[in-house]
């Protein structure tokens, strides 16, 4: 009996992997893009595609990783892409150029280009262009929110079906950096510059309108104080336009807020799928 159990467990990941197709290192920046940073590797994206038995198009979820804007890589989050693809969601995980090689604006422009690429091409991977959702953890939450909300990045807010923020950092960098001006520590000076006008332009909280996509917002009860403060301020501003949105507070620290997605039975999957189906 034990031997049969071990054999069964061995084949489970194989069976799961057969239910999806991974498309690796797809270029999303055009060859002449002004957002390609010389001297460093050009970012690409991975796409996790469900193997449909019908021709019905699937919803799309773009996930942007965190890492304090100066660390992290898309390859770490394969579990996220695979688990959502098993739920018939086409999942896209783009990389982006990190600080100090890029500042917040270049990163955001790259993510905006990734969103545009998905809008123009995801139907080839079984994705429904009318159901594109965005999500990000930590710095990734900041980047997807800024790319969508600040009109300078060219994304039509009404083309995005919804945004899921997961313990997002940087939603109000203006106020944070006024109190804690950037230094070379953590590459913050390279990321944010020393110009307060840039700090405000980098803060998604100042670009919420009645046209903003619907939001679902997760916050760790044991997260960093700066994240707790800015997320609550962001919600207060968002509630002027979306009064029914409330915080989903999870009893976790900052990093476990994304690590929980390693487990396919985690409740966040069902919650997000329900949000996408509304």
Buried (B, 14 or more C-beta within 10 A) or exposed (E): EEEEEEEEEEEEEEEBEEEBBBEEEBEBBEEEEEBBBEEEEBBBBBBBBBEEEEEEBBBBBBBBBBBBBBEBEBEEBBEBBBBBBBBBBBBBBBBBBBBBBBBBBBBBBBBBBBBBBBBEBBBEBBBBBEBBBBBBBBBBBBBBBBBBBBEEBEBEBEBBBBBBBBBBBBBBBBBBBEEEEBEEEBBBBBBBBEEEEBBBBBBBBBBBEEEBBBBBBBBBEEBBEBBBBBBBBBBEBBBEEBEEBEBBBBEBBBBBBBBBBEEEEEEBBEBBBEBBEE
